């Protein structure tokens, strides 16, 4: 009997680890591509246009248990959420100073920022593939200056995978300078980021004021901490809000959402510029990796990078997001980075 029970448990464990079917559905009318895993909603690539959002994003993002890891506001507000930083929507990639243009803070609802602002506009879907083990979406976009002229051409490949307990997003983004050199001046506002659901924030002990690179302040108020359980931990063993401005190969955020233990890890890739990345991760729900601003993120300890992409040349950034229902060990995440690198 014990052998039968053991065999059953092993089979169940194997089944849970098996990859599940990934379906991508293009809805041109609603300007979105919906992603389901084994028939359950996972995320959507949305590109409603600059009248709604100044960049395409993945929104919302769910765990294998169906809980949202992303904030709903301002797209779909939920009770008890913060209503700061309206440009923080879902998961995105942009930067705060690209040839003097601010792509990060651009939003129809942002007031008091000096700009000039840049806008990322979706230009097409190159390919869309569903599959038994994974789905793949390849999209293009233009990074436009204040006059609507392209500075960068973007090609991004998303690979979506999942098991009974995991959801995975691989994002590979290639940026090509169009007709002149493009400088990414050191700026803390970058680069790949997720705005988190309230439950994954760190408990707020006091009101905070955060100032952007233009000196514009945003107040983040203290709130009711009921159900707020988030905690960062980096590959270097740094924990909590102390991770801001530190470098690490991966970051892991743990918490509980509606009774589901959740781990959200972002993995850097050794092929990326600035590896291992600095982390622009805040307790109020901003979870970001910024490899291009060493002088800012280190508060002056490191030299400026001021990364220059020559005209006609390309640079590629690779990140993996691993969303686990349950816990994931530090060793497992380090192994994932090695796998991701290959």
Secondary structure, DSSP 8 states (H G I E B T S, - for coil): -HHHHHHHHHHHHHHHHS---EEEEEETTTTEEEEEETTEEEEEEE---TTT-SS-EEEEEB-TTS-B-B--TTTS--TT-----TT--SEEEEES-BTTBB-SS--TT--S----B-EEEEEEEEEEE-BSSEEEEEEEEEEE-TTS-EEEEEEEEEEEEE-SSEEEEEEEEEEEE-SS-EEE---SSEEEEEEB-GGGS----S-EEEE-TTS-EEEE-----TT---EEEETTS-BGGGGTT-B-SEEEEEEEETTEEEEEEEE--TTSTTSS-EE---TTSEEEEE-S-HHHHTTTSS----EEE-TT-EEEEEEEEEEEES---HHHHHHHHHHHH-
